[in-house]
Amino acid sequence: MAVFGLDIDPKINRASITWIMTSPRVQANGIGTAMMSYANKMAKDSNMKVIDIAPNHLSAPFFEKFGAKTIKEITDGWGLDMHRVDMELLL
Protein backbone atom coordinates (compact mmCIF):
# COMPACT_ATOMS: atom_id res chain seq x y z
CA MET A 1 0.00 0.00 0.00
CA ALA A 2 1.16 3.53 -0.79
CA VAL A 3 -0.53 6.94 -0.60
CA PHE A 4 0.29 10.62 -0.89
CA GLY A 5 -1.42 13.97 -0.52
CA LEU A 6 -0.81 17.03 -2.68
CA ASP A 7 -2.15 20.45 -1.80
CA ILE A 8 -2.38 22.97 -4.64
CA ASP A 9 -2.51 26.72 -3.97
CA PRO A 10 -3.25 28.63 -7.19
CA LYS A 11 -2.95 31.99 -5.39
CA ILE A 12 0.80 31.55 -5.03
CA ASN A 13 1.46 28.94 -7.77
CA ARG A 14 2.84 26.46 -5.25
CA ALA A 15 1.92 22.93 -4.36
CA SER A 16 2.98 20.95 -1.32
CA ILE A 17 3.27 17.28 -0.61
CA THR A 18 1.33 17.06 2.64
CA TRP A 19 2.22 13.42 3.25
CA ILE A 20 3.64 10.44 1.39
CA MET A 21 3.74 6.93 2.81
CA THR A 22 4.58 3.47 1.57
CA SER A 23 4.36 0.18 3.38
CA PRO A 24 7.79 -1.30 4.06
CA ARG A 25 6.61 -4.36 2.12
CA VAL A 26 6.43 -2.38 -1.14
CA GLN A 27 9.39 -0.04 -0.72
CA ALA A 28 12.15 -0.19 -3.36
CA ASN A 29 9.69 -1.33 -6.03
CA GLY A 30 9.30 2.01 -7.82
CA ILE A 31 6.03 2.99 -6.16
CA GLY A 32 7.51 6.09 -4.52
CA THR A 33 8.97 7.15 -7.86
CA ALA A 34 5.58 6.64 -9.51
CA MET A 35 3.89 8.75 -6.82
CA MET A 36 6.44 11.55 -7.27
CA SER A 37 5.95 11.46 -11.05
CA TYR A 38 2.20 11.69 -10.61
CA ALA A 39 2.50 14.52 -8.05
CA ASN A 40 4.79 16.42 -10.45
CA LYS A 41 2.31 15.95 -13.28
CA MET A 42 -0.62 17.09 -11.15
CA ALA A 43 1.27 20.19 -10.03
CA LYS A 44 2.46 21.05 -13.55
CA ASP A 45 -1.02 20.49 -14.99
CA SER A 46 -2.28 22.99 -12.40
CA ASN A 47 0.38 25.54 -13.46
CA MET A 48 2.30 25.32 -10.18
CA LYS A 49 5.93 26.45 -10.19
CA VAL A 50 7.15 24.75 -7.01
CA ILE A 51 6.34 21.78 -4.79
CA ASP A 52 7.14 22.35 -1.12
CA ILE A 53 8.14 19.26 0.85
CA ALA A 54 8.87 18.97 4.59
CA PRO A 55 10.20 15.48 5.28
CA ASN A 56 12.32 14.31 8.16
CA HIS A 57 16.06 13.86 7.84
CA LEU A 58 15.66 10.17 7.08
CA SER A 59 13.38 10.57 4.06
CA ALA A 60 14.90 13.81 2.67
CA PRO A 61 17.40 11.88 0.46
CA PHE A 62 14.45 10.27 -1.36
CA PHE A 63 13.19 13.71 -2.43
CA GLU A 64 16.70 14.87 -3.36
CA LYS A 65 16.73 12.16 -6.05
CA PHE A 66 13.97 14.12 -7.81
CA GLY A 67 15.76 17.46 -7.57
CA ALA A 68 14.33 18.83 -4.32
CA LYS A 69 16.70 21.27 -2.61
CA THR A 70 16.98 21.88 1.12
CA ILE A 71 16.09 25.41 2.21
CA LYS A 72 16.10 24.97 5.98
CA GLU A 73 16.68 22.28 8.61
CA ILE A 74 15.03 22.32 12.04
CA THR A 75 16.56 20.10 14.72
CA ASP A 76 13.83 18.02 16.40
CA GLY A 77 11.29 19.79 14.15
CA TRP A 78 9.10 16.67 13.95
CA GLY A 79 9.87 15.49 17.50
CA LEU A 80 12.86 14.26 19.45
CA ASP A 81 15.56 13.09 17.01
CA MET A 82 13.22 13.62 14.02
CA HIS A 83 14.72 16.61 12.28
CA ARG A 84 12.54 18.55 9.83
CA VAL A 85 14.01 19.39 6.44
CA ASP A 86 12.15 22.05 4.45
CA MET A 87 12.67 21.49 0.73
CA GLU A 88 11.58 22.98 -2.61
CA LEU A 89 11.19 21.14 -5.89
CA LEU A 90 11.18 23.58 -8.80
CA LEU A 91 8.95 22.49 -11.68
N, C-alpha and C positions, 0 to 999 in steps of 0.2 A: 504494500500500500504506500502511496505517496500523494501528497497534497501541497498546494501553495495558495497564497492569497496575494493579489495585486491590487493596490489602491491607485486610482488614476485621478489626478487633480488638474483639470483643464485650465483652471485659473492661472496656474503657474507653470504649466507644461512639464510637470514632473509626475512620475509614478513612484510607488514604493512597494517593495516586496514586504508584506506585513508578516508573513511567516512562510516557511518552506520546511517540510518534514518528509523523511522517507524512513520506512521500516528498515532496521538493520539487515533484515533478510533479503531486501532488494537493492541495497546499496552496491555501487560499483557495477551496475548493469546498464548504465546510460539513462536511467530514469531522471536523475537530477539534471543532466544535460538537456534532456527533452523538455523538462519543465522550464529551464532557463530560456531555451529557444522559444518556447510558446509565450513566456512572459515578455521577452523582447519583442516578439511579433505583435502581441496585444498592445504594448506600449507604443511601438512605432505606428501601428494602425490608428492609434488614438492621437497621433501627432505629438507625443511626449518627446522631450529632449534628453531626459535623464531618468534613471531608476535609482532611487535611494535604497540602500540596504544597511541594516544594522545587526549584523550577526555577532556571535561571540568570537573570541580569539581562536577557537578550535575550528569553526566552520568558515572563517574569513578566507583561508587559502582556496576553498572551493570557488568562491565568487571571484577571486583574483584570476582564476583560469579563464574567465569570460571578459576580463578587462576592467573589472571594478577596481577603483583606486581608494586607498584609505585616506580619509580627511581628518579623522580624529580618533583617538583611543581613550577609553575611560576605564581605569582600573576598577574592578569590581562593579562595573556598570550594570551588569545583569545579576549581581549577587556575589557573594564571597567566592573569589577565585574564578569568576566568570566575567571576563573583561569584554566590554562592549567595543566594537570596532565600527565606526560610522564610515560608510563607503558610498561612492557614486559610480554609476555605470553610465557613461555617455553613450547616447544612441546615434 
